[in-house]
Amino acid sequence: MDPKQLDRETRDYFYSLPPMVQEDLMQSSLQFSSKAELQHFAEQLLKRGR
C-alpha cells in the first residue's frame, strides 16, 4: 500500500493512525478503494492490539 496514492481524506485518516498500524498497512499487499475500506482494516488491526 502506498499512502501517496490515496485521496486526501483517506490519506489524512491513514496518517492519523498509530505508527505501528500504518506500518502494518504499508507492509500488506492490500489496496484500498475508499476511506471506509481502510477504516475497516485499521479497526481490525487496532482490535488485535496493534
mmCIF file as Biopython writes it, N, C-alpha, C and O atoms, coordinates in Angstrom:
data_model
#
loop_
_atom_site.group_PDB
_atom_site.id
_atom_site.type_symbol
_atom_site.label_atom_id
_atom_site.label_alt_id
_atom_site.label_comp_id
_atom_site.label_asym_id
_atom_site.label_entity_id
_atom_site.label_seq_id
_atom_site.pdbx_PDB_ins_code
_atom_site.Cartn_x
_atom_site.Cartn_y
_atom_site.Cartn_z
_atom_site.occupancy
_atom_site.B_iso_or_equiv
_atom_site.auth_seq_id
_atom_site.auth_asym_id
_atom_site.pdbx_PDB_model_num
ATOM 1   N N  . MET A ? 1  ? 0.841   -1.171 0.000  1.0 0.0 1  A 1 
ATOM 2   C CA . MET A ? 1  ? 0.000   0.000  0.000  1.0 0.0 1  A 1 
ATOM 3   C C  . MET A ? 1  ? 0.883   1.229  0.000  1.0 0.0 1  A 1 
ATOM 4   O O  . MET A ? 1  ? 1.837   1.319  0.772  1.0 0.0 1  A 1 
ATOM 5   N N  . ASP A ? 2  ? 0.570   2.159  -0.851 1.0 0.0 2  A 1 
ATOM 6   C CA . ASP A ? 2  ? 1.314   3.413  -0.929 1.0 0.0 2  A 1 
ATOM 7   C C  . ASP A ? 2  ? 0.386   4.557  -0.541 1.0 0.0 2  A 1 
ATOM 8   O O  . ASP A ? 2  ? -0.524  4.888  -1.301 1.0 0.0 2  A 1 
ATOM 9   N N  . PRO A ? 3  ? 0.596   5.177  0.637  1.0 0.0 3  A 1 
ATOM 10  C CA . PRO A ? 3  ? -0.290  6.256  1.089  1.0 0.0 3  A 1 
ATOM 11  C C  . PRO A ? 3  ? -0.388  7.410  0.093  1.0 0.0 3  A 1 
ATOM 12  O O  . PRO A ? 3  ? -1.404  8.102  0.043  1.0 0.0 3  A 1 
ATOM 13  N N  . LYS A ? 4  ? 0.658   7.617  -0.695 1.0 0.0 4  A 1 
ATOM 14  C CA . LYS A ? 4  ? 0.651   8.725  -1.658 1.0 0.0 4  A 1 
ATOM 15  C C  . LYS A ? 4  ? -0.405  8.531  -2.743 1.0 0.0 4  A 1 
ATOM 16  O O  . LYS A ? 4  ? -0.804  9.492  -3.401 1.0 0.0 4  A 1 
ATOM 17  N N  . GLN A ? 5  ? -0.850  7.310  -2.929 1.0 0.0 5  A 1 
ATOM 18  C CA . GLN A ? 5  ? -1.840  7.024  -3.961 1.0 0.0 5  A 1 
ATOM 19  C C  . GLN A ? 5  ? -3.278  7.172  -3.462 1.0 0.0 5  A 1 
ATOM 20  O O  . GLN A ? 5  ? -4.222  7.044  -4.242 1.0 0.0 5  A 1 
ATOM 21  N N  . LEU A ? 6  ? -3.444  7.439  -2.178 1.0 0.0 6  A 1 
ATOM 22  C CA . LEU A ? 6  ? -4.776  7.595  -1.602 1.0 0.0 6  A 1 
ATOM 23  C C  . LEU A ? 6  ? -5.298  9.011  -1.824 1.0 0.0 6  A 1 
ATOM 24  O O  . LEU A ? 6  ? -4.520  9.954  -1.970 1.0 0.0 6  A 1 
ATOM 25  N N  . ASP A ? 7  ? -6.626  9.149  -1.847 1.0 0.0 7  A 1 
ATOM 26  C CA . ASP A ? 7  ? -7.183  10.502 -1.926 1.0 0.0 7  A 1 
ATOM 27  C C  . ASP A ? 7  ? -6.886  11.228 -0.605 1.0 0.0 7  A 1 
ATOM 28  O O  . ASP A ? 7  ? -6.526  10.596 0.388  1.0 0.0 7  A 1 
ATOM 29  N N  . ARG A ? 8  ? -7.035  12.521 -0.603 1.0 0.0 8  A 1 
ATOM 30  C CA . ARG A ? 8  ? -6.607  13.330 0.542  1.0 0.0 8  A 1 
ATOM 31  C C  . ARG A ? 8  ? -7.285  12.917 1.852  1.0 0.0 8  A 1 
ATOM 32  O O  . ARG A ? 8  ? -6.616  12.781 2.876  1.0 0.0 8  A 1 
ATOM 33  N N  . GLU A ? 9  ? -8.586  12.719 1.826  1.0 0.0 9  A 1 
ATOM 34  C CA . GLU A ? 9  ? -9.312  12.359 3.047  1.0 0.0 9  A 1 
ATOM 35  C C  . GLU A ? 9  ? -8.826  11.018 3.596  1.0 0.0 9  A 1 
ATOM 36  O O  . GLU A ? 9  ? -8.623  10.878 4.802  1.0 0.0 9  A 1 
ATOM 37  N N  . THR A ? 10 ? -8.641  10.042 2.722  1.0 0.0 10 A 1 
ATOM 38  C CA . THR A ? 10 ? -8.179  8.728  3.134  1.0 0.0 10 A 1 
ATOM 39  C C  . THR A ? 10 ? -6.739  8.795  3.629  1.0 0.0 10 A 1 
ATOM 40  O O  . THR A ? 10 ? -6.390  8.156  4.622  1.0 0.0 10 A 1 
ATOM 41  N N  . ARG A ? 11 ? -5.912  9.562  2.943  1.0 0.0 11 A 1 
ATOM 42  C CA . ARG A ? 11 ? -4.517  9.729  3.349  1.0 0.0 11 A 1 
ATOM 43  C C  . ARG A ? 11 ? -4.428  10.403 4.722  1.0 0.0 11 A 1 
ATOM 44  O O  . ARG A ? 11 ? -3.624  9.996  5.561  1.0 0.0 11 A 1 
ATOM 45  N N  . ASP A ? 12 ? -5.249  11.432 4.954  1.0 0.0 12 A 1 
ATOM 46  C CA . ASP A ? 12 ? -5.262  12.102 6.265  1.0 0.0 12 A 1 
ATOM 47  C C  . ASP A ? 12 ? -5.641  11.113 7.365  1.0 0.0 12 A 1 
ATOM 48  O O  . ASP A ? 12 ? -5.046  11.113 8.442  1.0 0.0 12 A 1 
ATOM 49  N N  . TYR A ? 13 ? -6.633  10.273 7.085  1.0 0.0 13 A 1 
ATOM 50  C CA . TYR A ? 13 ? -7.031  9.259  8.065  1.0 0.0 13 A 1 
ATOM 51  C C  . TYR A ? 13 ? -5.871  8.297  8.318  1.0 0.0 13 A 1 
ATOM 52  O O  . TYR A ? 13 ? -5.562  7.975  9.465  1.0 0.0 13 A 1 
ATOM 53  N N  . PHE A ? 14 ? -5.235  7.843  7.246  1.0 0.0 14 A 1 
ATOM 54  C CA . PHE A ? 14 ? -4.105  6.927  7.377  1.0 0.0 14 A 1 
ATOM 55  C C  . PHE A ? 14 ? -3.036  7.512  8.299  1.0 0.0 14 A 1 
ATOM 56  O O  . PHE A ? 14 ? -2.539  6.824  9.192  1.0 0.0 14 A 1 
ATOM 57  N N  . TYR A ? 15 ? -2.683  8.779  8.083  1.0 0.0 15 A 1 
ATOM 58  C CA . TYR A ? 15 ? -1.625  9.396  8.892  1.0 0.0 15 A 1 
ATOM 59  C C  . TYR A ? 15 ? -2.074  9.712  10.318 1.0 0.0 15 A 1 
ATOM 60  O O  . TYR A ? 15 ? -1.243  10.052 11.161 1.0 0.0 15 A 1 
ATOM 61  N N  . SER A ? 16 ? -3.378  9.604  10.602 1.0 0.0 16 A 1 
ATOM 62  C CA . SER A ? 16 ? -3.857  9.801  11.973 1.0 0.0 16 A 1 
ATOM 63  C C  . SER A ? 16 ? -3.761  8.512  12.796 1.0 0.0 16 A 1 
ATOM 64  O O  . SER A ? 16 ? -3.929  8.529  14.015 1.0 0.0 16 A 1 
ATOM 65  N N  . LEU A ? 17 ? -3.489  7.396  12.113 1.0 0.0 17 A 1 
ATOM 66  C CA . LEU A ? 17 ? -3.389  6.101  12.799 1.0 0.0 17 A 1 
ATOM 67  C C  . LEU A ? 17 ? -2.053  5.980  13.530 1.0 0.0 17 A 1 
ATOM 68  O O  . LEU A ? 17 ? -1.084  6.650  13.172 1.0 0.0 17 A 1 
ATOM 69  N N  . PRO A ? 18 ? -2.001  5.130  14.548 1.0 0.0 18 A 1 
ATOM 70  C CA . PRO A ? 18 ? -0.731  4.888  15.250 1.0 0.0 18 A 1 
ATOM 71  C C  . PRO A ? 18 ? 0.330   4.368  14.269 1.0 0.0 18 A 1 
ATOM 72  O O  . PRO A ? 18 ? 0.004   3.639  13.332 1.0 0.0 18 A 1 
ATOM 73  N N  . PRO A ? 19 ? 1.573   4.736  14.481 1.0 0.0 19 A 1 
ATOM 74  C CA . PRO A ? 19 ? 2.652   4.323  13.572 1.0 0.0 19 A 1 
ATOM 75  C C  . PRO A ? 19 ? 2.721   2.817  13.311 1.0 0.0 19 A 1 
ATOM 76  O O  . PRO A ? 19 ? 3.008   2.405  12.187 1.0 0.0 19 A 1 
ATOM 77  N N  . MET A ? 20 ? 2.469   2.006  14.306 1.0 0.0 20 A 1 
ATOM 78  C CA . MET A ? 20 ? 2.537   0.550  14.105 1.0 0.0 20 A 1 
ATOM 79  C C  . MET A ? 20 ? 1.438   0.067  13.149 1.0 0.0 20 A 1 
ATOM 80  O O  . MET A ? 20 ? 1.662   -0.846 12.354 1.0 0.0 20 A 1 
ATOM 81  N N  . VAL A ? 21 ? 0.267   0.674  13.227 1.0 0.0 21 A 1 
ATOM 82  C CA . VAL A ? 21 ? -0.826  0.315  12.327 1.0 0.0 21 A 1 
ATOM 83  C C  . VAL A ? 21 ? -0.483  0.782  10.910 1.0 0.0 21 A 1 
ATOM 84  O O  . VAL A ? 21 ? -0.708  0.054  9.943  1.0 0.0 21 A 1 
ATOM 85  N N  . GLN A ? 22 ? 0.056   1.984  10.791 1.0 0.0 22 A 1 
ATOM 86  C CA . GLN A ? 22 ? 0.490   2.475  9.479  1.0 0.0 22 A 1 
ATOM 87  C C  . GLN A ? 22 ? 1.488   1.502  8.856  1.0 0.0 22 A 1 
ATOM 88  O O  . GLN A ? 22 ? 1.374   1.150  7.682  1.0 0.0 22 A 1 
ATOM 89  N N  . GLU A ? 23 ? 2.449   1.078  9.637  1.0 0.0 23 A 1 
ATOM 90  C CA . GLU A ? 23 ? 3.481   0.169  9.139  1.0 0.0 23 A 1 
ATOM 91  C C  . GLU A ? 23 ? 2.878   -1.160 8.689  1.0 0.0 23 A 1 
ATOM 92  O O  . GLU A ? 23 ? 3.220   -1.675 7.625  1.0 0.0 23 A 1 
ATOM 93  N N  . ASP A ? 24 ? 1.974   -1.713 9.511  1.0 0.0 24 A 1 
ATOM 94  C CA . ASP A ? 24 ? 1.324   -2.976 9.148  1.0 0.0 24 A 1 
ATOM 95  C C  . ASP A ? 24 ? 0.557   -2.831 7.827  1.0 0.0 24 A 1 
ATOM 96  O O  . ASP A ? 24 ? 0.601   -3.719 6.977  1.0 0.0 24 A 1 
ATOM 97  N N  . LEU A ? 25 ? -0.134  -1.721 7.667  1.0 0.0 25 A 1 
ATOM 98  C CA . LEU A ? 25 ? -0.899  -1.494 6.441  1.0 0.0 25 A 1 
ATOM 99  C C  . LEU A ? 25 ? 0.028   -1.335 5.232  1.0 0.0 25 A 1 
ATOM 100 O O  . LEU A ? 25 ? -0.261  -1.853 4.153  1.0 0.0 25 A 1 
ATOM 101 N N  . MET A ? 26 ? 1.124   -0.629 5.413  1.0 0.0 26 A 1 
ATOM 102 C CA . MET A ? 26 ? 2.053   -0.428 4.303  1.0 0.0 26 A 1 
ATOM 103 C C  . MET A ? 26 ? 2.750   -1.736 3.915  1.0 0.0 26 A 1 
ATOM 104 O O  . MET A ? 26 ? 3.071   -1.946 2.745  1.0 0.0 26 A 1 
ATOM 105 N N  . GLN A ? 27 ? 2.981   -2.607 4.888  1.0 0.0 27 A 1 
ATOM 106 C CA . GLN A ? 27 ? 3.634   -3.881 4.615  1.0 0.0 27 A 1 
ATOM 107 C C  . GLN A ? 27 ? 2.688   -4.886 3.948  1.0 0.0 27 A 1 
ATOM 108 O O  . GLN A ? 27 ? 3.128   -5.862 3.341  1.0 0.0 27 A 1 
ATOM 109 N N  . SER A ? 28 ? 1.402   -4.633 4.071  1.0 0.0 28 A 1 
ATOM 110 C CA . SER A ? 28 ? 0.428   -5.560 3.497  1.0 0.0 28 A 1 
ATOM 111 C C  . SER A ? 28 ? 0.339   -5.365 1.985  1.0 0.0 28 A 1 
ATOM 112 O O  . SER A ? 28 ? 0.798   -4.360 1.443  1.0 0.0 28 A 1 
ATOM 113 N N  . SER A ? 29 ? -0.246  -6.324 1.338  1.0 0.0 29 A 1 
ATOM 114 C CA . SER A ? 29 ? -0.457  -6.214 -0.105 1.0 0.0 29 A 1 
ATOM 115 C C  . SER A ? 29 ? -1.854  -5.672 -0.410 1.0 0.0 29 A 1 
ATOM 116 O O  . SER A ? 29 ? -2.299  -5.689 -1.558 1.0 0.0 29 A 1 
ATOM 117 N N  . LEU A ? 30 ? -2.530  -5.197 0.617  1.0 0.0 30 A 1 
ATOM 118 C CA . LEU A ? 30 ? -3.891  -4.697 0.445  1.0 0.0 30 A 1 
ATOM 119 C C  . LEU A ? 30 ? -3.903  -3.368 -0.305 1.0 0.0 30 A 1 
ATOM 120 O O  . LEU A ? 30 ? -2.998  -2.547 -0.157 1.0 0.0 30 A 1 
ATOM 121 N N  . GLN A ? 31 ? -4.931  -3.175 -1.100 1.0 0.0 31 A 1 
ATOM 122 C CA . GLN A ? 31 ? -5.168  -1.916 -1.781 1.0 0.0 31 A 1 
ATOM 123 C C  . GLN A ? 31 ? -6.547  -1.434 -1.360 1.0 0.0 31 A 1 
ATOM 124 O O  . GLN A ? 31 ? -7.501  -2.211 -1.336 1.0 0.0 31 A 1 
ATOM 125 N N  . PHE A ? 32 ? -6.651  -0.164 -1.030 1.0 0.0 32 A 1 
ATOM 126 C CA . PHE A ? 32 ? -7.905  0.384  -0.525 1.0 0.0 32 A 1 
ATOM 127 C C  . PHE A ? 32 ? -8.533  1.303  -1.553 1.0 0.0 32 A 1 
ATOM 128 O O  . PHE A ? 32 ? -7.869  2.177  -2.110 1.0 0.0 32 A 1 
ATOM 129 N N  . SER A ? 33 ? -9.825  1.097  -1.802 1.0 0.0 33 A 1 
ATOM 130 C CA . SER A ? 33 ? -10.518 1.926  -2.777 1.0 0.0 33 A 1 
ATOM 131 C C  . SER A ? 33 ? -11.322 3.032  -2.122 1.0 0.0 33 A 1 
ATOM 132 O O  . SER A ? 33 ? -11.885 3.885  -2.808 1.0 0.0 33 A 1 
ATOM 133 N N  . SER A ? 34 ? -11.381 3.022  -0.776 1.0 0.0 34 A 1 
ATOM 134 C CA . SER A ? 34 ? -12.136 4.061  -0.078 1.0 0.0 34 A 1 
ATOM 135 C C  . SER A ? 34 ? -11.627 4.208  1.356  1.0 0.0 34 A 1 
ATOM 136 O O  . SER A ? 34 ? -10.945 3.333  1.890  1.0 0.0 34 A 1 
ATOM 137 N N  . LYS A ? 35 ? -11.981 5.337  1.955  1.0 0.0 35 A 1 
ATOM 138 C CA . LYS A ? 35 ? -11.633 5.568  3.353  1.0 0.0 35 A 1 
ATOM 139 C C  . LYS A ? 35 ? -12.317 4.521  4.239  1.0 0.0 35 A 1 
ATOM 140 O O  . LYS A ? 35 ? -11.716 4.025  5.192  1.0 0.0 35 A 1 
ATOM 141 N N  . ALA A ? 36 ? -13.557 4.191  3.929  1.0 0.0 36 A 1 
ATOM 142 C CA . ALA A ? 36 ? -14.299 3.208  4.726  1.0 0.0 36 A 1 
ATOM 143 C C  . ALA A ? 36 ? -13.591 1.853  4.725  1.0 0.0 36 A 1 
ATOM 144 O O  . ALA A ? 36 ? -13.524 1.174  5.750  1.0 0.0 36 A 1 
ATOM 145 N N  . GLU A ? 37 ? -13.074 1.476  3.577  1.0 0.0 37 A 1 
ATOM 146 C CA . GLU A ? 37 ? -12.356 0.206  3.479  1.0 0.0 37 A 1 
ATOM 147 C C  . GLU A ? 37 ? -11.086 0.241  4.337  1.0 0.0 37 A 1 
ATOM 148 O O  . GLU A ? 37 ? -10.786 -0.716 5.050  1.0 0.0 37 A 1 
ATOM 149 N N  . LEU A ? 38 ? -10.358 1.329  4.263  1.0 0.0 38 A 1 
ATOM 150 C CA . LEU A ? 38 ? -9.147  1.492  5.077  1.0 0.0 38 A 1 
ATOM 151 C C  . LEU A ? 38 ? -9.508  1.469  6.560  1.0 0.0 38 A 1 
ATOM 152 O O  . LEU A ? 38 ? -8.823  0.825  7.355  1.0 0.0 38 A 1 
ATOM 153 N N  . GLN A ? 39 ? -10.576 2.165  6.935  1.0 0.0 39 A 1 
ATOM 154 C CA . GLN A ? 39 ? -11.003 2.189  8.336  1.0 0.0 39 A 1 
ATOM 155 C C  . GLN A ? 39 ? -11.323 0.789  8.830  1.0 0.0 39 A 1 
ATOM 156 O O  . GLN A ? 39 ? -10.963 0.429  9.951  1.0 0.0 39 A 1 
ATOM 157 N N  . HIS A ? 40 ? -11.988 0.008  8.013  1.0 0.0 40 A 1 
ATOM 158 C CA . HIS A ? 40 ? -12.344 -1.353 8.405  1.0 0.0 40 A 1 
ATOM 159 C C  . HIS A ? 40 ? -11.091 -2.163 8.752  1.0 0.0 40 A 1 
ATOM 160 O O  . HIS A ? 40 ? -11.030 -2.795 9.807  1.0 0.0 40 A 1 
ATOM 161 N N  . PHE A ? 41 ? -10.101 -2.142 7.871  1.0 0.0 41 A 1 
ATOM 162 C CA . PHE A ? 41 ? -8.881  -2.911 8.120  1.0 0.0 41 A 1 
ATOM 163 C C  . PHE A ? 41 ? -8.095  -2.343 9.297  1.0 0.0 41 A 1 
ATOM 164 O O  . PHE A ? 41 ? -7.537  -3.104 10.088 1.0 0.0 41 A 1 
ATOM 165 N N  . ALA A ? 42 ? -8.042  -1.032 9.423  1.0 0.0 42 A 1 
ATOM 166 C CA . ALA A ? 42 ? -7.322  -0.413 10.540 1.0 0.0 42 A 1 
ATOM 167 C C  . ALA A ? 42 ? -7.982  -0.786 11.869 1.0 0.0 42 A 1 
ATOM 168 O O  . ALA A ? 42 ? -7.293  -1.072 12.849 1.0 0.0 42 A 1 
ATOM 169 N N  . GLU A ? 43 ? -9.298  -0.783 11.899 1.0 0.0 43 A 1 
ATOM 170 C CA . GLU A ? 43 ? -10.005 -1.148 13.126 1.0 0.0 43 A 1 
ATOM 171 C C  . GLU A ? 43 ? -9.725  -2.599 13.510 1.0 0.0 43 A 1 
ATOM 172 O O  . GLU A ? 43 ? -9.593  -2.916 14.692 1.0 0.0 43 A 1 
ATOM 173 N N  . GLN A ? 44 ? -9.636  -3.466 12.529 1.0 0.0 44 A 1 
ATOM 174 C CA . GLN A ? 44 ? -9.301  -4.868 12.810 1.0 0.0 44 A 1 
ATOM 175 C C  . GLN A ? 44 ? -7.914  -4.967 13.439 1.0 0.0 44 A 1 
ATOM 176 O O  . GLN A ? 44 ? -7.714  -5.719 14.393 1.0 0.0 44 A 1 
ATOM 177 N N  . LEU A ? 45 ? -6.964  -4.212 12.909 1.0 0.0 45 A 1 
ATOM 178 C CA . LEU A ? 45 ? -5.611  -4.224 13.480 1.0 0.0 45 A 1 
ATOM 179 C C  . LEU A ? 45 ? -5.611  -3.666 14.899 1.0 0.0 45 A 1 
ATOM 180 O O  . LEU A ? 45 ? -4.944  -4.202 15.783 1.0 0.0 45 A 1 
ATOM 181 N N  . LEU A ? 46 ? -6.359  -2.591 15.112 1.0 0.0 46 A 1 
ATOM 182 C CA . LEU A ? 46 ? -6.425  -1.991 16.452 1.0 0.0 46 A 1 
ATOM 183 C C  . LEU A ? 46 ? -7.063  -2.944 17.456 1.0 0.0 46 A 1 
ATOM 184 O O  . LEU A ? 46 ? -6.653  -2.981 18.617 1.0 0.0 46 A 1 
ATOM 185 N N  . LYS A ? 47 ? -8.050  -3.707 17.032 1.0 0.0 47 A 1 
ATOM 186 C CA . LYS A ? 47 ? -8.707  -4.679 17.925 1.0 0.0 47 A 1 
ATOM 187 C C  . LYS A ? 47 ? -7.739  -5.781 18.337 1.0 0.0 47 A 1 
ATOM 188 O O  . LYS A ? 47 ? -7.860  -6.359 19.417 1.0 0.0 47 A 1 
ATOM 189 N N  . ARG A ? 48 ? -6.784  -6.061 17.469 1.0 0.0 48 A 1 
ATOM 190 C CA . ARG A ? 48 ? -5.783  -7.103 17.773 1.0 0.0 48 A 1 
ATOM 191 C C  . ARG A ? 48 ? -4.682  -6.581 18.692 1.0 0.0 48 A 1 
ATOM 192 O O  . ARG A ? 48 ? -3.782  -7.323 19.087 1.0 0.0 48 A 1 
ATOM 193 N N  . GLY A ? 49 ? -4.768  -5.303 19.022 1.0 0.0 49 A 1 
ATOM 194 C CA . GLY A ? 49 ? -3.803  -4.755 19.956 1.0 0.0 49 A 1 
ATOM 195 C C  . GLY A ? 49 ? -2.569  -4.154 19.318 1.0 0.0 49 A 1 
ATOM 196 O O  . GLY A ? 49 ? -1.526  -4.039 19.962 1.0 0.0 49 A 1 
ATOM 197 N N  . ARG A ? 50 ? -2.680  -3.767 18.050 1.0 0.0 50 A 1 
ATOM 198 C CA . ARG A ? 50 ? -1.542  -3.161 17.362 1.0 0.0 50 A 1 
ATOM 199 C C  . ARG A ? 50 ? -1.518  -1.688 17.570 1.0 0.0 50 A 1 
ATOM 200 O O  . ARG A ? 50 ? -0.628  -1.006 17.062 1.0 0.0 50 A 1 
#
